[in-house]
Amino acid sequence: MVPRLSLPGFTNRRSFDDLSEREILALAISSEEEDGRIYAAYAARLREEYPSSAAVFDGMAEEEDQHRRALIELHRRRFGETIVPIRREHVRDFYTRRPVWLVENLALERIRQEAFDMEREAQGFYAKAASRATDAETRRLLGDLAAAEGKHEARAGDLTERHLGEEERTVEDQAARRQFILTWVQPGLAGLMDGSVSTLAPIFATAFATQDPWTTFLVGLSASVGAGISMGFTEAAHDDGKLSGRGSPWKRGLASGVMTTLGGLGHALPYLIPDFWTATIIALIVVFLELWAIVWIQNRFMETPFLRATFQVVLGGSLVLAAGILIGSG
């Protein structure tokens, strides 16, 4: 008779210590199946841009399938053909995996790290569970699973050496860094520059014209949010990324819109302080920090020479700031 499991939701999850040997084996089978699908999804995600890394995950998916078949054969010999329907989310003490659909949002190096973490987590869990088991057969079963996961982790290293040599890895890492810059850094930097510099004149003109911190804050808030929405939609709409290779338009639009808004809010928020001169001095300090942050990002990620970036950003921002103050004072 198949053991009955009361698993309507997470509130009634079983404890690992309460599982029978049959249930533990069924859990191992479903876990190997899920890990195999995750590795296959990684391979599919990377195949076009990073074929060497995709080959690594193809090999790891194949290894998981071999483990699954071996576990099914063991289950068939000991408990018959019917496998108890139990999965990770049914067990309170079992490790969980990241949903497969999130692979679309992971960078190459993060995907590699996730794979090795998966093997270490499985090995560590089985080893710990084996050390707590009092039944000899359960202890042996868990120990065998821990050993299998340990060998699989070593096998993952072998596959990496076979398919992903130093030259291939360097090429793929450079491509991943370039994609990160094109998708996130470049539009984010453009947004930060636009939000920081373009809002200087209206905010400080309003500040010196009215000397009213609250009015200045409202002008700064509206200018920042408006510029963020405009920059975000413009970035997302003008290039779908398919021909340019700049990546997902919604990611670029999000980076540009958020950074544009933050760039303007940085020197608008100090005007929540009721005292005008205190707010203005803090706002000027924030402007100074914003401009030098832009210089650092340009130099660090865009490889713009430091002096050129300083001249373009600090001098340009200072001129816009001075224009706003002069207009407001007049």
C-alpha positions, 0 to 999 in steps of 0.5 A, spaced: 500 500 500 502 506 498 503 511 504 498 516 504 501 523 505 497 529 507 500 535 503 495 540 501 500 546 502 506 549 506 503 549 513 502 541 513 509 540 510 512 533 513 519 533 517 524 530 514 525 525 520 518 523 519 519 520 512 520 513 511 526 510 507 521 509 501 519 516 501 526 518 502 528 515 496 522 518 492 524 525 494 531 523 492 528 521 485 524 527 484 530 532 486 534 529 481 529 530 476 528 537 478 536 538 478 536 535 471 531 540 468 534 546 472 541 544 468 538 543 462 534 550 462 541 553 464 544 550 458 538 552 453 539 559 456 547 559 455 547 556 448 547 561 443 552 566 447 556 561 451 556 555 448 562 552 452 558 553 458 552 550 455 556 544 454 558 544 461 551 544 463 548 539 458 553 534 461 551 535 468 544 534 466 546 528 463 549 526 470 543 528 474 539 523 469 543 517 470 542 518 478 535 518 477 535 512 473 539 509 478 535 511 484 529 508 480 532 502 479 533 501 486 526 503 488 523 498 483 527 493 487 526 495 494 519 498 493 516 496 487 513 500 481 509 505 484 513 512 486 510 516 492 509 523 489 513 527 494 517 533 492 522 538 496 516 543 497 513 537 501 518 537 506 520 542 511 527 540 512 529 540 505 533 545 501 529 548 496 531 550 489 531 557 485 525 557 480 527 555 473 524 561 470 529 566 474 534 563 470 533 568 465 535 574 470 541 570 472 548 573 469 553 567 467 558 567 473 552 567 477 549 561 474 555 557 474 555 559 482 548 556 482 550 550 479 556 548 484 552 551 490 546 546 488 551 540 488 554 542 495 547 543 498 545 536 496 551 533 499 551 537 505 543 535 507 544 528 505 550 527 510 547 531 515 541 527 515 545 521 515 548 523 521 542 523 525 538 517 522 538 511 527 535 506 523 541 502 519 538 502 512 536 509 512 543 511 515 546 507 509 541 510 504 542 517 506 550 516 506 550 513 499 546 519 496 551 524 500 557 520 497 553 520 490 552 528 490 560 529 492 562 525 486 557 529 482 560 535 484 567 533 483 564 531 476 562 538 475 569 540 476 571 535 470 566 537 466 568 544 466 575 543 465 573 539 459 569 544 456 571 550 459 578 551 458 582 558 460 581 561 454 574 559 453 572 562 460 576 568 459 572 570 452 565 568 455 567 572 461 568 578 457 562 577 453 558 577 459 561 583 462 560 587 455 553 585 456 552 587 463 555 594 461 550 594 455 544 592 458 545 595 465 551 600 466 550 604 460 543 606 460 543 607 468 549 611 467 545 615 462 539 616 466 544 618 472 547 623 468 541 626 465 537 626 472 543 629 476 545 634 471 538 636 467 534 637 474 540 642 477 537 648 473 530 648 475 531 646 482 536 651 484 533 656 480 526 655 484 530 654 491 534 661 490 527 664 487 523 662 492 527 660 498 521 656 500 524 649 501 517 645 500 516 649 493 523 647 491 522 640 493 516 639 490 519 642 483 525 637 484 520 631 485 516 633 479 522 634 475 525 627 477 519 623 476 518 626 470 525 625 467 525 618 470 519 616 466 521 619 460 528 617 460 525 610 461 520 609 456 525 612 451 530 607 452 525 601 452 522 604 446 527 606 441 531 599 441 529 592 442 536 590 443 535 584 437 540 588 432 544 592 437 545 586 442 544 591 448 539 586 451 532 586 454 529 593 452 525 593 459 531 592 463 535 598 459 528 602 460 528 600 468 535 602 469 535 608 465 528 610 469 530 609 476 537 612 475 534 618 472 529 619 478 535 617 483 539 622 480 534 628 481 532 626 487 539 626 490 539 634 491 531 635 491 530 631 498 535 635 502 529 641 501 525 637 506 529 640 511 525 646 513 531 651 514 533 654 507 540 655 507 541 648 511 537 644 506 541 648 500 548 647 503 546 639 504 544 639 497 550 642 494 554 637 497 550 631 494 551 635 487 558 634 489 558 627 490 553 625 485 558 628 479 564 625 482 560 618 482 558 619 475 566 620 474 568 614 477 562 610 474 565 612 467 572 611 468 570 604 472 566 601 467 566 605 460 573 606 461 573 613 460 580 617 462 579 620 468 581 627 466 576 627 460 570 624 465 572 630 470 572 635 465 565 633 461 561 631 468 564 636 473 565 642 469 558 641 465 554 640 471 558 646 475 555 650 469 548 648 469 548 649 477 551 656 476 546 657 471 540 655 475 543 659 481 544 665 477 537 665 474 534 664 481 537 669 484 536 674 478 
